């Protein structure tokens, strides 16, 4: 499945909630509507909470997939809303 090319990337695999969402939100705030952010995150609370919170804030989750060569690590692709 083809996905949008990210304009920016962040890795929050070493962060814990609520910092996972805080770092994602702060990065999105530096971007313009329509830009794409790629977030690398771990399983557990970040995997559950970050996509949900991003959607609630008005941004679009384009894709969420496990990274094949790193089990338990995921790539979340987000398009910034207006």
mmCIF file as gemmi writes it, N, C-alpha and C atoms, coordinates in Angstrom:
data_model
loop_
_atom_site.group_PDB
_atom_site.id
_atom_site.type_symbol
_atom_site.label_atom_id
_atom_site.label_alt_id
_atom_site.label_comp_id
_atom_site.label_asym_id
_atom_site.label_entity_id
_atom_site.label_seq_id
_atom_site.pdbx_PDB_ins_code
_atom_site.Cartn_x
_atom_site.Cartn_y
_atom_site.Cartn_z
_atom_site.occupancy
_atom_site.B_iso_or_equiv
_atom_site.pdbx_formal_charge
_atom_site.auth_seq_id
_atom_site.auth_asym_id
_atom_site.pdbx_PDB_model_num
ATOM 1 N N . UNK Axp A 1 ? 0.848 -1.189 0 1 0 ? 1 A 1
ATOM 2 C CA . UNK Axp A 1 ? 0 0 0 1 0 ? 1 A 1
ATOM 3 C C . UNK Axp A 1 ? 0.888 1.246 0 1 0 ? 1 A 1
ATOM 4 N N . UNK Axp A 2 ? 0.711 2.1 -0.955 1 0 ? 2 A 1
ATOM 5 C CA . UNK Axp A 2 ? 1.5 3.326 -1.033 1 0 ? 2 A 1
ATOM 6 C C . UNK Axp A 2 ? 0.977 4.337 -0.027 1 0 ? 2 A 1
ATOM 7 N N . UNK Axp A 3 ? 1.892 5.071 0.556 1 0 ? 3 A 1
ATOM 8 C CA . UNK Axp A 3 ? 1.508 6.084 1.519 1 0 ? 3 A 1
ATOM 9 C C . UNK Axp A 3 ? 2.161 7.399 1.12 1 0 ? 3 A 1
ATOM 10 N N . UNK Axp A 4 ? 1.723 8.464 1.724 1 0 ? 4 A 1
ATOM 11 C CA . UNK Axp A 4 ? 2.27 9.778 1.423 1 0 ? 4 A 1
ATOM 12 C C . UNK Axp A 4 ? 3.71 9.873 1.905 1 0 ? 4 A 1
ATOM 13 N N . UNK Axp A 5 ? 4.524 10.606 1.17 1 0 ? 5 A 1
ATOM 14 C CA . UNK Axp A 5 ? 5.908 10.853 1.569 1 0 ? 5 A 1
ATOM 15 C C . UNK Axp A 5 ? 5.907 11.846 2.726 1 0 ? 5 A 1
ATOM 16 N N . UNK Axp A 6 ? 6.567 11.487 3.838 1 0 ? 6 A 1
ATOM 17 C CA . UNK Axp A 6 ? 6.541 12.394 4.992 1 0 ? 6 A 1
ATOM 18 C C . UNK Axp A 6 ? 7.35 13.662 4.763 1 0 ? 6 A 1
ATOM 19 N N . UNK Axp A 7 ? 6.822 14.773 5.264 1 0 ? 7 A 1
ATOM 20 C CA . UNK Axp A 7 ? 7.546 16.038 5.246 1 0 ? 7 A 1
ATOM 21 C C . UNK Axp A 7 ? 8.501 16.101 6.435 1 0 ? 7 A 1
ATOM 22 N N . UNK Axp A 8 ? 8.116 15.452 7.538 1 0 ? 8 A 1
ATOM 23 C CA . UNK Axp A 8 ? 8.945 15.416 8.742 1 0 ? 8 A 1
ATOM 24 C C . UNK Axp A 8 ? 8.765 14.057 9.409 1 0 ? 8 A 1
ATOM 25 N N . UNK Axp A 9 ? 9.752 13.695 10.25 1 0 ? 9 A 1
ATOM 26 C CA . UNK Axp A 9 ? 9.707 12.427 10.975 1 0 ? 9 A 1
ATOM 27 C C . UNK Axp A 9 ? 10.135 12.66 12.417 1 0 ? 9 A 1
ATOM 28 N N . UNK Axp A 10 ? 9.531 11.867 13.341 1 0 ? 10 A 1
ATOM 29 C CA . UNK Axp A 10 ? 10.006 11.846 14.719 1 0 ? 10 A 1
ATOM 30 C C . UNK Axp A 10 ? 9.988 10.402 15.212 1 0 ? 10 A 1
ATOM 31 N N . UNK Axp A 11 ? 10.849 10.119 16.172 1 0 ? 11 A 1
ATOM 32 C CA . UNK Axp A 11 ? 10.929 8.799 16.789 1 0 ? 11 A 1
ATOM 33 C C . UNK Axp A 11 ? 10.598 8.978 18.272 1 0 ? 11 A 1
ATOM 34 N N . UNK Axp A 12 ? 9.491 8.375 18.704 1 0 ? 12 A 1
ATOM 35 C CA . UNK Axp A 12 ? 9.082 8.487 20.108 1 0 ? 12 A 1
ATOM 36 C C . UNK Axp A 12 ? 9.117 7.127 20.803 1 0 ? 12 A 1
ATOM 37 N N . UNK Axp A 13 ? 9.921 6.211 20.257 1 0 ? 13 A 1
ATOM 38 C CA . UNK Axp A 13 ? 9.963 4.855 20.821 1 0 ? 13 A 1
ATOM 39 C C . UNK Axp A 13 ? 10.514 4.811 22.235 1 0 ? 13 A 1
ATOM 40 N N . UNK Axp A 14 ? 11.318 5.783 22.64 1 0 ? 14 A 1
ATOM 41 C CA . UNK Axp A 14 ? 11.879 5.769 23.997 1 0 ? 14 A 1
ATOM 42 C C . UNK Axp A 14 ? 11.065 6.615 24.969 1 0 ? 14 A 1
ATOM 43 N N . UNK Axp A 15 ? 10.025 7.29 24.491 1 0 ? 15 A 1
ATOM 44 C CA . UNK Axp A 15 ? 9.188 8.14 25.339 1 0 ? 15 A 1
ATOM 45 C C . UNK Axp A 15 ? 8.037 7.328 25.94 1 0 ? 15 A 1
ATOM 46 N N . UNK Axp A 16 ? 7.502 7.818 27.051 1 0 ? 16 A 1
ATOM 47 C CA . UNK Axp A 16 ? 6.341 7.191 27.685 1 0 ? 16 A 1
ATOM 48 C C . UNK Axp A 16 ? 5.184 8.191 27.686 1 0 ? 16 A 1
ATOM 49 N N . UNK Axp A 17 ? 3.97 7.661 27.785 1 0 ? 17 A 1
ATOM 50 C CA . UNK Axp A 17 ? 2.789 8.52 27.841 1 0 ? 17 A 1
ATOM 51 C C . UNK Axp A 17 ? 2.839 9.361 29.1 1 0 ? 17 A 1
ATOM 52 N N . UNK Axp A 18 ? 2.438 10.602 29.055 1 0 ? 18 A 1
ATOM 53 C CA . UNK Axp A 18 ? 1.801 11.317 27.946 1 0 ? 18 A 1
ATOM 54 C C . UNK Axp A 18 ? 2.778 12.01 27.007 1 0 ? 18 A 1
ATOM 55 N N . UNK Axp A 19 ? 4.095 11.853 27.229 1 0 ? 19 A 1
ATOM 56 C CA . UNK Axp A 19 ? 5.07 12.548 26.383 1 0 ? 19 A 1
ATOM 57 C C . UNK Axp A 19 ? 5.011 12.1 24.923 1 0 ? 19 A 1
ATOM 58 N N . UNK Axp A 20 ? 4.556 10.874 24.677 1 0 ? 20 A 1
ATOM 59 C CA . UNK Axp A 20 ? 4.458 10.411 23.298 1 0 ? 20 A 1
ATOM 60 C C . UNK Axp A 20 ? 3.524 11.312 22.496 1 0 ? 20 A 1
ATOM 61 N N . UNK Axp A 21 ? 2.359 11.609 23.069 1 0 ? 21 A 1
ATOM 62 C CA . UNK Axp A 21 ? 1.424 12.488 22.361 1 0 ? 21 A 1
ATOM 63 C C . UNK Axp A 21 ? 1.899 13.934 22.386 1 0 ? 21 A 1
ATOM 64 N N . UNK Axp A 22 ? 2.465 14.372 23.492 1 0 ? 22 A 1
ATOM 65 C CA . UNK Axp A 22 ? 2.947 15.758 23.586 1 0 ? 22 A 1
ATOM 66 C C . UNK Axp A 22 ? 3.988 16.026 22.506 1 0 ? 22 A 1
ATOM 67 N N . UNK Axp A 23 ? 4.954 15.147 22.343 1 0 ? 23 A 1
ATOM 68 C CA . UNK Axp A 23 ? 5.987 15.352 21.317 1 0 ? 23 A 1
ATOM 69 C C . UNK Axp A 23 ? 5.382 15.332 19.911 1 0 ? 23 A 1
ATOM 70 N N . UNK Axp A 24 ? 4.421 14.426 19.685 1 0 ? 24 A 1
ATOM 71 C CA . UNK Axp A 24 ? 3.75 14.354 18.379 1 0 ? 24 A 1
ATOM 72 C C . UNK Axp A 24 ? 2.983 15.645 18.119 1 0 ? 24 A 1
ATOM 73 N N . UNK Axp A 25 ? 2.233 16.119 19.093 1 0 ? 25 A 1
ATOM 74 C CA . UNK Axp A 25 ? 1.44 17.346 18.944 1 0 ? 25 A 1
ATOM 75 C C . UNK Axp A 25 ? 2.339 18.557 18.693 1 0 ? 25 A 1
ATOM 76 N N . UNK Axp A 26 ? 3.43 18.67 19.451 1 0 ? 26 A 1
ATOM 77 C CA . UNK Axp A 26 ? 4.348 19.796 19.26 1 0 ? 26 A 1
ATOM 78 C C . UNK Axp A 26 ? 4.937 19.801 17.858 1 0 ? 26 A 1
ATOM 79 N N . UNK Axp A 27 ? 5.274 18.631 17.341 1 0 ? 27 A 1
ATOM 80 C CA . UNK Axp A 27 ? 5.819 18.556 15.977 1 0 ? 27 A 1
ATOM 81 C C . UNK Axp A 27 ? 4.744 18.949 14.968 1 0 ? 27 A 1
ATOM 82 N N . UNK Axp A 28 ? 3.523 18.459 15.138 1 0 ? 28 A 1
ATOM 83 C CA . UNK Axp A 28 ? 2.44 18.805 14.217 1 0 ? 28 A 1
ATOM 84 C C . UNK Axp A 28 ? 2.167 20.308 14.217 1 0 ? 28 A 1
ATOM 85 N N . UNK Axp A 29 ? 2.316 20.959 15.369 1 0 ? 29 A 1
ATOM 86 C CA . UNK Axp A 29 ? 2.07 22.396 15.457 1 0 ? 29 A 1
ATOM 87 C C . UNK Axp A 29 ? 3.079 23.216 14.653 1 0 ? 29 A 1
ATOM 88 N N . UNK Axp A 30 ? 4.229 22.643 14.345 1 0 ? 30 A 1
ATOM 89 C CA . UNK Axp A 30 ? 5.229 23.352 13.541 1 0 ? 30 A 1
ATOM 90 C C . UNK Axp A 30 ? 4.987 23.171 12.045 1 0 ? 30 A 1
ATOM 91 N N . UNK Axp A 31 ? 4.017 22.337 11.704 1 0 ? 31 A 1
ATOM 92 C CA . UNK Axp A 31 ? 3.766 22 10.298 1 0 ? 31 A 1
ATOM 93 C C . UNK Axp A 31 ? 2.545 22.751 9.776 1 0 ? 31 A 1
ATOM 94 N N . UNK Axp A 32 ? 2.455 22.842 8.45 1 0 ? 32 A 1
ATOM 95 C CA . UNK Axp A 32 ? 1.316 23.496 7.828 1 0 ? 32 A 1
ATOM 96 C C . UNK Axp A 32 ? 0.262 22.447 7.439 1 0 ? 32 A 1
ATOM 97 N N . UNK Axp A 33 ? -1.017 22.859 7.353 1 0 ? 33 A 1
ATOM 98 C CA . UNK Axp A 33 ? -2.068 21.917 6.979 1 0 ? 33 A 1
ATOM 99 C C . UNK Axp A 33 ? -1.727 21.184 5.672 1 0 ? 33 A 1
ATOM 100 N N . UNK Axp A 34 ? -1.973 19.876 5.687 1 0 ? 34 A 1
ATOM 101 C CA . UNK Axp A 34 ? -1.708 19.046 4.521 1 0 ? 34 A 1
ATOM 102 C C . UNK Axp A 34 ? -0.351 18.367 4.551 1 0 ? 34 A 1
ATOM 103 N N . UNK Axp A 35 ? 0.563 18.865 5.377 1 0 ? 35 A 1
ATOM 104 C CA . UNK Axp A 35 ? 1.859 18.209 5.466 1 0 ? 35 A 1
ATOM 105 C C . UNK Axp A 35 ? 1.711 16.874 6.185 1 0 ? 35 A 1
ATOM 106 N N . UNK Axp A 36 ? 2.701 15.99 5.955 1 0 ? 36 A 1
ATOM 107 C CA . UNK Axp A 36 ? 2.653 14.63 6.479 1 0 ? 36 A 1
ATOM 108 C C . UNK Axp A 36 ? 3.79 14.411 7.47 1 0 ? 36 A 1
ATOM 109 N N . UNK Axp A 37 ? 3.433 13.82 8.616 1 0 ? 37 A 1
ATOM 110 C CA . UNK Axp A 37 ? 4.387 13.489 9.667 1 0 ? 37 A 1
ATOM 111 C C . UNK Axp A 37 ? 4.445 11.978 9.824 1 0 ? 37 A 1
ATOM 112 N N . UNK Axp A 38 ? 5.65 11.44 9.865 1 0 ? 38 A 1
ATOM 113 C CA . UNK Axp A 38 ? 5.847 10.019 10.136 1 0 ? 38 A 1
ATOM 114 C C . UNK Axp A 38 ? 6.368 9.877 11.561 1 0 ? 38 A 1
ATOM 115 N N . UNK Axp A 39 ? 5.666 9.096 12.376 1 0 ? 39 A 1
ATOM 116 C CA . UNK Axp A 39 ? 6.019 8.894 13.77 1 0 ? 39 A 1
ATOM 117 C C . UNK Axp A 39 ? 6.372 7.423 13.972 1 0 ? 39 A 1
ATOM 118 N N . UNK Axp A 40 ? 7.536 7.171 14.565 1 0 ? 40 A 1
ATOM 119 C CA . UNK Axp A 40 ? 7.914 5.817 14.933 1 0 ? 40 A 1
ATOM 120 C C . UNK Axp A 40 ? 7.607 5.663 16.415 1 0 ? 40 A 1
ATOM 121 N N . UNK Axp A 41 ? 6.791 4.647 16.761 1 0 ? 41 A 1
ATOM 122 C CA . UNK Axp A 41 ? 6.377 4.483 18.143 1 0 ? 41 A 1
ATOM 123 C C . UNK Axp A 41 ? 6.34 3.023 18.519 1 0 ? 41 A 1
ATOM 124 N N . UNK Axp A 42 ? 6.34 2.776 19.82 1 0 ? 42 A 1
ATOM 125 C CA . UNK Axp A 42 ? 6.304 1.415 20.333 1 0 ? 42 A 1
ATOM 126 C C . UNK Axp A 42 ? 4.897 0.933 20.609 1 0 ? 42 A 1
ATOM 127 N N . UNK Axp A 43 ? 4.813 -0.342 20.961 1 0 ? 43 A 1
ATOM 128 C CA . UNK Axp A 43 ? 3.532 -0.967 21.273 1 0 ? 43 A 1
ATOM 129 C C . UNK Axp A 43 ? 3.043 -0.487 22.642 1 0 ? 43 A 1
ATOM 130 N N . UNK Axp A 44 ? 1.849 -0.908 23.002 1 0 ? 44 A 1
ATOM 131 C CA . UNK Axp A 44 ? 1.286 -0.55 24.305 1 0 ? 44 A 1
ATOM 132 C C . UNK Axp A 44 ? 0.522 0.759 24.253 1 0 ? 44 A 1
ATOM 133 N N . UNK Axp A 45 ? 0.669 1.547 25.328 1 0 ? 45 A 1
ATOM 134 C CA . UNK Axp A 45 ? -0.078 2.801 25.432 1 0 ? 45 A 1
ATOM 135 C C . UNK Axp A 45 ? 0.153 3.751 24.254 1 0 ? 45 A 1
ATOM 136 N N . UNK Axp A 46 ? 1.393 3.972 23.806 1 0 ? 46 A 1
ATOM 137 C CA . UNK Axp A 46 ? 1.577 4.887 22.67 1 0 ? 46 A 1
ATOM 138 C C . UNK Axp A 46 ? 0.804 4.433 21.427 1 0 ? 46 A 1
ATOM 139 N N . UNK Axp A 47 ? 0.822 3.142 21.154 1 0 ? 47 A 1
ATOM 140 C CA . UNK Axp A 47 ? 0.132 2.603 19.98 1 0 ? 47 A 1
ATOM 141 C C . UNK Axp A 47 ? -1.373 2.813 20.082 1 0 ? 47 A 1
ATOM 142 N N . UNK Axp A 48 ? -1.896 2.736 21.289 1 0 ? 48 A 1
ATOM 143 C CA . UNK Axp A 48 ? -3.33 2.925 21.508 1 0 ? 48 A 1
ATOM 144 C C . UNK Axp A 48 ? -3.7 4.413 21.539 1 0 ? 48 A 1
ATOM 145 N N . UNK Axp A 49 ? -2.922 5.203 22.268 1 0 ? 49 A 1
ATOM 146 C CA . UNK Axp A 49 ? -3.308 6.58 22.556 1 0 ? 49 A 1
ATOM 147 C C . UNK Axp A 49 ? -2.943 7.611 21.498 1 0 ? 49 A 1
ATOM 148 N N . UNK Axp A 50 ? -1.772 7.502 20.893 1 0 ? 50 A 1
ATOM 149 C CA . UNK Axp A 50 ? -1.341 8.548 19.951 1 0 ? 50 A 1
ATOM 150 C C . UNK Axp A 50 ? -2.268 8.631 18.734 1 0 ? 50 A 1
ATOM 151 N N . UNK Axp A 51 ? -2.561 7.523 18.038 1 0 ? 51 A 1
ATOM 152 C CA . UNK Axp A 51 ? -3.474 7.643 16.885 1 0 ? 51 A 1
ATOM 153 C C . UNK Axp A 51 ? -4.849 8.192 17.267 1 0 ? 51 A 1
ATOM 154 N N . UNK Axp A 52 ? -5.379 7.738 18.399 1 0 ? 52 A 1
ATOM 155 C CA . UNK Axp A 52 ? -6.698 8.208 18.856 1 0 ? 52 A 1
ATOM 156 C C . UNK Axp A 52 ? -6.662 9.702 19.142 1 0 ? 52 A 1
ATOM 157 N N . UNK Axp A 53 ? -5.648 10.149 19.871 1 0 ? 53 A 1
ATOM 158 C CA . UNK Axp A 53 ? -5.54 11.563 20.238 1 0 ? 53 A 1
ATOM 159 C C . UNK Axp A 53 ? -5.332 12.453 19.02 1 0 ? 53 A 1
ATOM 160 N N . UNK Axp A 54 ? -4.53 11.991 18.074 1 0 ? 54 A 1
ATOM 161 C CA . UNK Axp A 54 ? -4.281 12.754 16.848 1 0 ? 54 A 1
ATOM 162 C C . UNK Axp A 54 ? -5.592 12.966 16.095 1 0 ? 54 A 1
ATOM 163 N N . UNK Axp A 55 ? -6.383 11.906 15.976 1 0 ? 55 A 1
ATOM 164 C CA . UNK Axp A 55 ? -7.675 11.991 15.286 1 0 ? 55 A 1
ATOM 165 C C . UNK Axp A 55 ? -8.621 12.937 16.013 1 0 ? 55 A 1
ATOM 166 N N . UNK Axp A 56 ? -8.644 12.844 17.34 1 0 ? 56 A 1
ATOM 167 C CA . UNK Axp A 56 ? -9.507 13.726 18.129 1 0 ? 56 A 1
ATOM 168 C C . UNK Axp A 56 ? -9.134 15.191 17.966 1 0 ? 56 A 1
ATOM 169 N N . UNK Axp A 57 ? -7.864 15.479 17.683 1 0 ? 57 A 1
ATOM 170 C CA . UNK Axp A 57 ? -7.387 16.853 17.512 1 0 ? 57 A 1
ATOM 171 C C . UNK Axp A 57 ? -7.609 17.368 16.079 1 0 ? 57 A 1
ATOM 172 N N . UNK Axp A 58 ? -8.155 16.518 15.192 1 0 ? 58 A 1
ATOM 173 C CA . UNK Axp A 58 ? -8.504 16.973 13.853 1 0 ? 58 A 1
ATOM 174 C C . UNK Axp A 58 ? -7.52 16.634 12.763 1 0 ? 58 A 1
ATOM 175 N N . UNK Axp A 59 ? -6.527 15.8 13.083 1 0 ? 59 A 1
ATOM 176 C CA . UNK Axp A 59 ? -5.576 15.374 12.061 1 0 ? 59 A 1
ATOM 177 C C . UNK Axp A 59 ? -5.989 14.001 11.548 1 0 ? 59 A 1
ATOM 178 N N . UNK Axp A 60 ? -5.423 13.592 10.422 1 0 ? 60 A 1
ATOM 179 C CA . UNK Axp A 60 ? -5.827 12.34 9.764 1 0 ? 60 A 1
ATOM 180 C C . UNK Axp A 60 ? -4.737 11.287 9.894 1 0 ? 60 A 1
ATOM 181 N N . UNK Axp A 61 ? -5.099 10.118 10.401 1 0 ? 61 A 1
ATOM 182 C CA . UNK Axp A 61 ? -4.187 8.983 10.401 1 0 ? 61 A 1
ATOM 183 C C . UNK Axp A 61 ? -4.271 8.35 9.021 1 0 ? 61 A 1
ATOM 184 N N . UNK Axp A 62 ? -3.167 8.395 8.293 1 0 ? 62 A 1
ATOM 185 C CA . UNK Axp A 62 ? -3.124 7.833 6.945 1 0 ? 62 A 1
ATOM 186 C C . UNK Axp A 62 ? -2.82 6.345 6.994 1 0 ? 62 A 1
ATOM 187 N N . UNK Axp A 63 ? -1.871 5.983 7.87 1 0 ? 63 A 1
ATOM 188 C CA . UNK Axp A 63 ? -1.435 4.593 7.916 1 0 ? 63 A 1
ATOM 189 C C . UNK Axp A 63 ? -0.833 4.294 9.283 1 0 ? 63 A 1
ATOM 190 N N . UNK Axp A 64 ? -1.027 3.079 9.747 1 0 ? 64 A 1
ATOM 191 C CA . UNK Axp A 64 ? -0.401 2.595 10.966 1 0 ? 64 A 1
ATOM 192 C C . UNK Axp A 64 ? 0.001 1.157 10.7 1 0 ? 64 A 1
ATOM 193 N N . UNK Axp A 65 ? 1.309 0.903 10.634 1 0 ? 65 A 1
ATOM 194 C CA . UNK Axp A 65 ? 1.806 -0.434 10.318 1 0 ? 65 A 1
ATOM 195 C C . UNK Axp A 65 ? 2.979 -0.8 11.219 1 0 ? 65 A 1
ATOM 196 N N . UNK Axp A 66 ? 3.078 -2.089 11.494 1 0 ? 66 A 1
ATOM 197 C CA . UNK Axp A 66 ? 4.238 -2.568 12.247 1 0 ? 66 A 1
ATOM 198 C C . UNK Axp A 66 ? 5.436 -2.604 11.31 1 0 ? 66 A 1
ATOM 199 N N . UNK Axp A 67 ? 6.578 -2.184 11.798 1 0 ? 67 A 1
ATOM 200 C CA . UNK Axp A 67 ? 7.808 -2.202 11 1 0 ? 67 A 1
ATOM 201 C C . UNK Axp A 67 ? 8.318 -3.639 10.991 1 0 ? 67 A 1
ATOM 202 N N . UNK Axp A 68 ? 8.393 -4.224 9.801 1 0 ? 68 A 1
ATOM 203 C CA . UNK Axp A 68 ? 8.658 -5.652 9.643 1 0 ? 68 A 1
ATOM 204 C C . UNK Axp A 68 ? 9.937 -6.123 10.321 1 0 ? 68 A 1
ATOM 205 N N . UNK Axp A 69 ? 11.01 -5.368 10.206 1 0 ? 69 A 1
ATOM 206 C CA . UNK Axp A 69 ? 12.288 -5.828 10.757 1 0 ? 69 A 1
ATOM 207 C C . UNK Axp A 69 ? 12.501 -5.409 12.215 1 0 ? 69 A 1
ATOM 208 N N . UNK Axp A 70 ? 11.485 -4.772 12.828 1 0 ? 70 A 1
ATOM 209 C CA . UNK Axp A 70 ? 11.563 -4.357 14.232 1 0 ? 70 A 1
ATOM 210 C C . UNK Axp A 70 ? 10.23 -4.657 14.916 1 0 ? 70 A 1
ATOM 211 N N . UNK Axp A 71 ? 9.992 -5.924 15.276 1 0 ? 71 A 1
ATOM 212 C CA . UNK Axp A 71 ? 8.725 -6.288 15.917 1 0 ? 71 A 1
ATOM 213 C C . UNK Axp A 71 ? 8.448 -5.44 17.156 1 0 ? 71 A 1
ATOM 214 N N . UNK Axp A 72 ? 7.189 -5.019 17.315 1 0 ? 72 A 1
ATOM 215 C CA . UNK Axp A 72 ? 6.801 -4.192 18.447 1 0 ? 72 A 1
ATOM 216 C C . UNK Axp A 72 ? 7.032 -2.708 18.23 1 0 ? 72 A 1
ATOM 217 N N . UNK Axp A 73 ? 7.504 -2.35 17.031 1 0 ? 73 A 1
ATOM 218 C CA . UNK Axp A 73 ? 7.706 -0.947 16.665 1 0 ? 73 A 1
ATOM 219 C C . UNK Axp A 73 ? 6.821 -0.653 15.46 1 0 ? 73 A 1
ATOM 220 N N . UNK Axp A 74 ? 6.177 0.511 15.485 1 0 ? 74 A 1
ATOM 221 C CA . UNK Axp A 74 ? 5.195 0.854 14.473 1 0 ? 74 A 1
ATOM 222 C C . UNK Axp A 74 ? 5.504 2.186 13.802 1 0 ? 74 A 1
ATOM 223 N N . UNK Axp A 75 ? 5.009 2.326 12.572 1 0 ? 75 A 1
ATOM 224 C CA . UNK Axp A 75 ? 5.113 3.593 11.829 1 0 ? 75 A 1
ATOM 225 C C . UNK Axp A 75 ? 3.708 4.152 11.677 1 0 ? 75 A 1
ATOM 226 N N . UNK Axp A 76 ? 3.508 5.337 12.209 1 0 ? 76 A 1
ATOM 227 C CA . UNK Axp A 76 ? 2.235 6.042 12.13 1 0 ? 76 A 1
ATOM 228 C C . UNK Axp A 76 ? 2.419 7.231 11.186 1 0 ? 76 A 1
ATOM 229 N N . UNK Axp A 77 ? 1.607 7.285 10.161 1 0 ? 77 A 1
ATOM 230 C CA . UNK Axp A 77 ? 1.685 8.381 9.202 1 0 ? 77 A 1
ATOM 231 C C . UNK Axp A 77 ? 0.454 9.252 9.371 1 0 ? 77 A 1
ATOM 232 N N . UNK Axp A 78 ? 0.701 10.554 9.58 1 0 ? 78 A 1
ATOM 233 C CA . UNK Axp A 78 ? -0.37 11.513 9.904 1 0 ? 78 A 1
ATOM 234 C C . UNK Axp A 78 ? -0.347 12.67 8.921 1 0 ? 78 A 1
ATOM 235 N N . UNK Axp A 79 ? -1.533 13.068 8.426 1 0 ? 79 A 1
ATOM 236 C CA . UNK Axp A 79 ? -1.666 14.296 7.633 1 0 ? 79 A 1
ATOM 237 C C . UNK Axp A 79 ? -2.253 15.371 8.538 1 0 ? 79 A 1
ATOM 238 N N . UNK Axp A 80 ? -1.533 16.488 8.645 1 0 ? 80 A 1
ATOM 239 C CA . UNK Axp A 80 ? -1.99 17.576 9.498 1 0 ? 80 A 1
ATOM 240 C C . UNK Axp A 80 ? -3.268 18.184 8.937 1 0 ? 80 A 1
ATOM 241 N N . UNK Axp A 81 ? -4.248 18.359 9.814 1 0 ? 81 A 1
ATOM 242 C CA . UNK Axp A 81 ? -5.507 18.984 9.429 1 0 ? 81 A 1
ATOM 243 C C . UNK Axp A 81 ? -5.391 20.493 9.446 1 0 ? 81 A 1
ATOM 244 N N . UNK Axp A 82 ? -6.502 21.153 9.247 1 0 ? 82 A 1
ATOM 245 C CA . UNK Axp A 82 ? -6.493 22.624 9.188 1 0 ? 82 A 1
ATOM 246 C C . UNK Axp A 82 ? -6.409 23.273 10.538 1 0 ? 82 A 1
